[in-house]
């Protein structure tokens, strides 16, 4: 979608204050960073490992030293720092404020923004909308918002009061970036974001990094048996991922007399104890494997024969692109852009949102191994054709320069 190409207003560097921590760069080197770099302040509700944060780490790696980045994690979780490349020009800003809300918190945000004086403010999703709000009156810098989707509280629909605030803040942002066509339509029709400020910018991954055989030692340590079908998913174990649905669908589709198969859940999170209890109660034993947190978890995709996605809400999941690049057929709930992302031959297996729908999709792929293999090959070709990382990085380079991404 075309975007308005407006010349951004430049601001002085200002005086940098507040508690800071350099990542991968010694403090004295940080003090010597070039003042010619464009300074970007990124505000995340959380910097825990997730799709938006992983995309950010890849963009930072691709941009090199063209920009200086400050990161604020509003809930204090900074797990994704470990995913950033060594020496990246990124600072984590510690922010002391009252999490209960009120005018005092907004004033604290405004004061921090004034002291940092970035060339561009970038906010991520609903949880950071107050930073766009405090920048509305007498703006301190241009504002770009990047929307990736919704939490469990809006999985079934938009909350009216949030819609009203999104209209106010996002409608006045320099640009609103969305990675899915579903979000693009929602932002245009419901949030009333002006068309000239709304930009569709699909996610991308390093597609040629996937498809290689997994590490034999890791496969053996986890107890994965590649001589039988191995269904897997890669996700943060949060409520909106609804992995309970996947475990039950796996039980219905696979756990029949004489039918082999394993389910590998790659990731960790708050839902893990409940999910492990569910698997144990269903007497699934070693057929369901929880890997926990892994360094470079996508490297395990090569151990899978099928990929599954059971979320209540998604838009354009990076993990799905990675699975496609690894050549996997996909069984998924019909959420966000998932059906549009996969190859046309995979469409029959992205149906509905119920446990029974997902079980039927899994069973259908398992019943015809040759068809599943062909679908996986078409998914891989589609990922290479449409979802490469280089194009995404260059688009964000233009966004961070204050330009339209295309």
C-alpha positions as CSV (number, residue, x, y, z in Angstrom):
1,X,0.0,0.0,0.0
2,X,1.3,3.5,-0.9
3,X,2.2,5.7,2.0
4,X,2.6,9.4,2.4
5,X,6.2,10.5,1.8
6,X,6.7,13.4,4.1
7,X,10.0,15.0,5.1
8,X,10.5,14.3,8.8
9,X,11.2,17.1,11.2
10,X,14.8,17.0,12.6
11,X,15.5,17.6,16.3
12,X,18.6,18.4,18.3
13,X,20.2,15.6,20.1
14,X,19.3,17.1,23.5
15,X,20.7,15.9,26.8
16,X,20.6,12.1,27.4
17,X,19.5,11.3,31.0
18,X,18.0,8.4,32.9
19,X,19.3,5.0,33.9
20,X,20.8,3.1,31.0
21,X,22.6,-0.1,30.2
22,X,24.7,-0.7,27.2
23,X,24.3,-4.0,25.4
24,X,27.3,-5.6,23.8
25,X,29.2,-2.4,23.9
26,X,31.3,-1.0,26.8
27,X,30.0,2.2,28.4
28,X,33.0,4.3,27.2
29,X,32.3,3.2,23.7
30,X,28.7,4.1,24.0
31,X,29.7,7.5,25.1
32,X,31.5,7.9,21.8
33,X,28.7,6.9,19.5
34,X,28.4,9.1,16.5
35,X,26.0,12.0,16.9
36,X,25.4,11.7,13.2
37,X,23.4,8.5,13.7
38,X,19.6,8.8,13.6
39,X,18.3,8.0,17.1
40,X,15.3,5.7,17.4
41,X,13.4,5.1,20.6
42,X,11.5,1.8,20.6
43,X,8.8,1.2,23.3
44,X,7.7,-2.3,23.8
45,X,5.1,-3.5,26.3
46,X,7.5,-6.3,27.0
47,X,10.9,-7.3,25.6
48,X,10.3,-11.0,26.3
49,X,11.0,-13.4,23.4
50,X,8.1,-13.1,20.9
51,X,7.4,-12.4,17.3
52,X,7.8,-8.6,17.3
53,X,10.9,-8.8,19.5
54,X,12.6,-11.5,17.3
55,X,11.8,-9.5,14.2
56,X,13.4,-6.4,15.9
57,X,16.6,-8.4,16.7
58,X,16.9,-9.5,13.1
59,X,16.3,-5.9,11.8
60,X,19.0,-4.6,14.2
61,X,21.4,-7.2,12.9
62,X,20.7,-6.3,9.3
63,X,20.9,-2.5,9.8
64,X,24.4,-2.6,11.2
65,X,25.5,0.7,12.7
66,X,23.3,3.1,10.7
67,X,21.1,4.0,13.7
68,X,21.3,4.3,17.5
69,X,18.5,2.5,19.2
70,X,17.1,2.9,22.7
71,X,14.7,0.2,24.0
72,X,12.1,0.6,26.8
73,X,10.4,-2.6,28.1
74,X,7.5,-1.4,30.0
75,X,7.1,-4.5,32.1
76,X,10.8,-4.8,32.8
77,X,11.2,-8.1,30.9
78,X,14.3,-7.8,28.6
79,X,14.8,-11.5,27.6
80,X,15.3,-10.6,23.9
81,X,18.5,-8.7,24.7
82,X,20.3,-12.0,24.5
83,X,19.2,-12.4,20.9
84,X,20.8,-9.1,19.7
85,X,24.2,-9.3,18.0
86,X,27.3,-8.4,20.0
87,X,28.2,-4.8,19.6
88,X,24.7,-3.7,18.5
89,X,24.1,0.0,19.0
90,X,21.3,-0.6,21.4
91,X,20.7,0.7,24.9
92,X,18.2,-0.6,27.4
93,X,16.6,2.3,29.2
94,X,15.5,1.5,32.8
95,X,12.3,3.4,33.6
96,X,11.0,3.9,37.1
97,X,7.3,4.7,37.1
98,X,3.9,3.8,38.6
99,X,2.5,0.9,36.7
100,X,-1.0,1.6,38.1
101,X,-1.5,4.4,35.6
102,X,-2.8,8.0,36.0
103,X,-1.5,11.4,35.0
104,X,1.7,10.9,36.9
105,X,2.7,8.0,34.7
106,X,1.9,9.9,31.5
107,X,4.0,12.8,32.8
108,X,6.9,10.5,33.4
109,X,6.6,9.1,29.9
110,X,6.5,12.6,28.4
111,X,9.5,13.7,30.5
112,X,11.6,10.7,29.4
113,X,10.7,11.3,25.8
114,X,11.7,15.0,26.2
115,X,15.1,14.1,27.8
116,X,15.9,11.4,25.2
117,X,14.8,13.6,22.3
118,X,14.9,10.9,19.6
119,X,14.6,11.5,15.9
120,X,11.8,8.9,15.8
121,X,9.5,7.3,18.4
122,X,8.4,3.7,17.5
123,X,5.7,2.0,19.6
124,X,4.7,-1.6,19.5
125,X,1.1,-2.6,19.9
126,X,-1.6,-1.6,22.3
127,X,0.6,-1.8,25.4
128,X,2.7,1.1,24.3
129,X,-0.1,3.4,23.1
130,X,0.3,5.8,25.9
131,X,3.7,6.9,24.5
132,X,2.0,7.9,21.3
133,X,-0.6,9.7,23.4
134,X,1.9,11.8,25.3
135,X,3.5,12.8,22.1
136,X,0.2,14.1,20.5
137,X,0.2,17.6,22.1
138,X,3.2,19.6,21.0
139,X,4.9,16.5,19.4
140,X,8.5,16.0,20.4
141,X,9.3,13.8,17.4
142,X,7.6,11.9,14.7
143,X,5.8,8.7,15.8
144,X,5.5,5.4,14.0
145,X,3.4,2.6,15.4
146,X,3.9,-1.1,14.5
147,X,0.9,-3.3,15.2
148,X,1.3,-7.1,15.3
149,X,-2.0,-8.3,16.7
150,X,-3.9,-8.7,20.0
151,X,-3.6,-10.4,23.4
152,X,-6.1,-12.8,24.8
153,X,-8.4,-10.0,26.1
154,X,-9.1,-9.0,22.5
155,X,-8.9,-12.4,20.8
156,X,-12.7,-12.5,20.4
157,X,-13.1,-8.9,19.4
158,X,-12.0,-5.3,19.8
159,X,-12.8,-3.4,23.1
160,X,-14.7,-0.2,22.2
161,X,-12.7,2.1,24.5
162,X,-9.5,0.8,23.0
163,X,-10.8,1.4,19.5
164,X,-11.5,5.0,20.4
165,X,-8.0,5.6,21.7
166,X,-6.5,3.8,18.7
167,X,-8.4,6.2,16.5
168,X,-7.1,9.2,18.4
169,X,-3.4,8.1,18.6
170,X,-2.8,6.0,15.4
171,X,-4.9,8.4,13.3
172,X,-2.3,11.1,14.0
173,X,0.9,9.0,13.8
174,X,3.3,9.7,11.0
175,X,2.8,6.0,9.9
176,X,1.1,2.8,11.1
177,X,2.9,-0.4,10.0
178,X,1.0,-3.7,9.9
179,X,2.3,-7.1,8.8
180,X,-1.0,-8.6,7.7
181,X,-3.9,-7.8,5.4
182,X,-6.4,-8.5,8.2
183,X,-4.8,-5.8,10.3
184,X,-4.6,-3.5,7.4
185,X,-8.3,-3.7,6.8
186,X,-9.0,-3.3,10.6
187,X,-6.8,-0.3,10.9
188,X,-8.3,1.3,7.9
189,X,-12.0,0.6,8.5
190,X,-12.2,0.4,12.3
191,X,-9.4,2.6,13.6
192,X,-9.9,5.1,10.8
193,X,-6.1,5.4,10.1
194,X,-5.8,7.6,6.9
195,X,-4.9,5.4,3.9
196,X,-1.8,7.5,3.1
197,X,-0.4,6.8,6.5
198,X,-1.2,3.1,6.7
199,X,1.5,0.6,5.4
200,X,1.4,-3.1,4.9
201,X,4.9,-4.5,5.5
202,X,5.0,-8.3,5.7
203,X,7.4,-10.1,8.0
204,X,10.4,-11.9,6.7
205,X,13.0,-14.5,7.8
206,X,16.4,-15.6,6.6
207,X,14.7,-18.3,4.5
208,X,17.9,-20.1,3.4
209,X,18.7,-20.8,7.1
210,X,15.9,-23.4,7.4
211,X,15.5,-26.9,6.0
212,X,18.9,-28.3,7.2
213,X,18.9,-31.5,9.3
214,X,18.7,-30.8,13.0
215,X,21.6,-31.5,15.4
216,X,21.5,-35.3,16.1
217,X,22.6,-34.8,19.7
218,X,19.7,-32.4,20.4
219,X,17.2,-34.7,18.8
220,X,18.5,-37.7,20.8
221,X,18.5,-35.7,24.1
222,X,14.8,-34.7,23.6
223,X,13.8,-38.2,22.7
224,X,12.4,-37.3,19.2
225,X,11.9,-40.4,17.0
226,X,12.2,-39.3,13.4
227,X,11.2,-42.8,12.2
228,X,7.6,-41.8,12.9
229,X,5.5,-38.6,12.1
230,X,6.7,-35.7,14.2
231,X,4.2,-32.9,14.5
232,X,5.6,-29.7,16.1
233,X,4.9,-26.1,16.9
234,X,7.1,-23.2,18.0
235,X,5.5,-20.7,20.3
236,X,5.6,-18.9,23.6
237,X,3.4,-20.9,25.9
238,X,0.9,-18.1,26.5
239,X,-3.0,-18.4,26.7
240,X,-3.6,-16.9,23.2
241,X,-1.5,-19.7,21.6
242,X,-4.1,-22.2,22.9
243,X,-1.7,-25.1,22.9
244,X,-4.3,-27.0,25.0
245,X,-6.2,-27.2,21.8
246,X,-3.2,-28.6,19.9
247,X,-2.6,-31.3,22.6
248,X,-6.3,-32.4,22.4
249,X,-6.3,-32.3,18.5
250,X,-3.1,-34.4,18.5
251,X,-4.8,-36.9,20.8
252,X,-7.9,-37.1,18.6
253,X,-5.9,-37.3,15.3
254,X,-2.9,-39.4,16.2
255,X,-3.3,-41.3,19.4
256,X,-5.2,-44.1,17.9
257,X,-4.3,-47.8,18.2
258,X,-1.5,-48.6,15.8
259,X,-1.0,-45.0,14.6
260,X,2.5,-43.7,15.5
261,X,3.4,-40.0,16.1
262,X,4.9,-37.5,18.4
263,X,4.0,-33.9,19.3
264,X,7.0,-31.5,20.0
265,X,6.2,-28.2,21.6
266,X,9.1,-25.9,21.2
267,X,9.2,-23.0,23.6
268,X,8.4,-22.1,27.2
269,X,6.1,-19.9,29.1
270,X,3.5,-19.5,31.8
271,X,1.2,-22.1,30.4
272,X,3.7,-25.0,30.5
273,X,2.7,-26.5,33.9
274,X,-0.9,-26.7,32.9
275,X,-0.1,-28.1,29.5
276,X,2.2,-30.8,31.0
277,X,-0.6,-31.7,33.4
278,X,-3.0,-32.0,30.5
279,X,-0.7,-34.3,28.5
280,X,-0.1,-36.5,31.6
281,X,-3.9,-36.7,32.3
282,X,-4.5,-37.8,28.7
283,X,-1.9,-40.6,29.2
284,X,0.2,-39.3,26.3
285,X,3.5,-40.0,28.0
286,X,6.5,-39.6,25.8
287,X,4.3,-38.8,22.8
288,X,4.2,-35.1,23.8
289,X,7.7,-33.5,24.2
290,X,8.2,-30.1,25.8
291,X,11.6,-28.8,24.9
292,X,11.5,-25.7,27.2
293,X,13.5,-22.6,26.2
294,X,16.1,-23.4,23.5
295,X,18.9,-21.3,22.0
296,X,17.9,-20.8,18.4
297,X,14.7,-22.9,18.7
298,X,14.0,-22.8,15.0
299,X,16.9,-25.1,14.4
300,X,14.7,-27.9,15.6
301,X,12.2,-27.4,12.7
302,X,14.3,-29.9,10.7
303,X,13.3,-32.7,13.0
304,X,9.6,-32.2,12.2
305,X,7.5,-33.8,9.5
306,X,4.5,-31.5,10.0
307,X,3.9,-28.1,11.6
308,X,0.8,-27.1,13.6
309,X,-0.5,-23.7,14.8
310,X,-3.4,-23.7,17.2
311,X,-3.7,-20.0,18.2
312,X,-6.8,-18.0,19.0
313,X,-5.3,-14.9,17.5
314,X,-2.4,-14.4,15.1
315,X,-1.6,-12.0,12.2
316,X,1.6,-13.0,10.3
317,X,3.5,-15.4,12.6
318,X,7.2,-15.5,12.1
319,X,7.3,-19.1,13.2
320,X,4.9,-20.1,10.4
321,X,7.2,-18.5,7.8
322,X,10.1,-20.4,9.3
323,X,8.2,-23.7,9.2
324,X,7.3,-23.0,5.5
325,X,11.0,-22.2,4.7
326,X,11.9,-25.6,6.3
327,X,9.5,-27.3,3.8
328,X,6.8,-28.4,6.3
329,X,3.1,-28.9,5.5
330,X,0.9,-26.9,8.0
331,X,-2.3,-27.7,9.9
332,X,-3.6,-24.5,11.5
333,X,-6.5,-22.6,12.8
334,X,-7.8,-20.0,10.4
335,X,-6.6,-16.8,12.0
336,X,-5.1,-13.6,10.7
337,X,-3.3,-14.1,7.4
338,X,-2.4,-17.7,7.9
339,X,-4.5,-19.0,5.0
340,X,-3.1,-16.4,2.7
341,X,0.5,-17.1,3.7
342,X,0.6,-20.8,3.0
343,X,0.7,-22.3,-0.5
344,X,-2.7,-22.8,-2.2
345,X,-2.3,-26.6,-1.9
346,X,-2.2,-26.2,1.9
347,X,-5.4,-24.2,2.1
348,X,-7.6,-27.2,2.9
349,X,-5.7,-27.7,6.1
350,X,-6.2,-24.2,7.5
351,X,-9.9,-24.5,8.5
352,X,-12.0,-23.2,11.4
353,X,-10.8,-22.6,15.0
354,X,-12.1,-25.6,16.9
355,X,-10.2,-28.5,18.3
356,X,-12.1,-30.9,15.9
357,X,-11.2,-28.7,12.9
358,X,-7.5,-28.9,13.8
359,X,-7.7,-32.6,14.5
360,X,-9.2,-33.2,11.0
361,X,-6.5,-31.1,9.4
362,X,-3.8,-33.1,11.2
363,X,-5.3,-36.4,10.3
364,X,-5.7,-35.4,6.7
365,X,-2.0,-34.5,6.3
366,X,-0.9,-37.7,8.1
367,X,-3.1,-40.0,6.0
368,X,-1.3,-39.0,2.7
369,X,2.4,-38.7,3.2
370,X,3.2,-38.0,-0.4
371,X,0.7,-35.2,-0.6
372,X,2.0,-33.7,2.7
373,X,5.6,-33.8,1.3
374,X,4.5,-32.0,-1.9
375,X,2.6,-29.3,0.1
376,X,5.8,-28.8,2.2
377,X,7.8,-28.2,-0.9
378,X,5.3,-25.7,-2.2
379,X,5.3,-23.9,1.2
380,X,9.1,-23.7,1.0
381,X,9.0,-22.2,-2.5
382,X,6.4,-19.7,-1.4
383,X,8.5,-18.6,1.6
384,X,11.5,-18.0,-0.6
385,X,9.5,-16.1,-3.1
386,X,7.6,-13.8,-0.7
387,X,9.0,-13.7,2.8
388,X,12.7,-13.2,2.6
389,X,14.4,-11.1,5.3
390,X,16.4,-8.8,3.1
391,X,13.4,-7.0,1.7
392,X,11.9,-6.5,5.1
393,X,15.1,-5.1,6.6
394,X,15.5,-2.6,3.8
395,X,11.9,-1.5,4.2
396,X,12.4,-0.9,7.9
397,X,15.6,1.0,7.1
398,X,13.5,3.5,5.1
399,X,10.9,3.6,7.9
400,X,13.6,4.5,10.5
401,X,14.9,7.2,8.2
402,X,11.4,8.8,8.2
403,X,10.6,7.5,4.7
404,X,7.8,5.3,3.3
405,X,8.8,1.6,3.3
406,X,8.1,1.2,-0.4
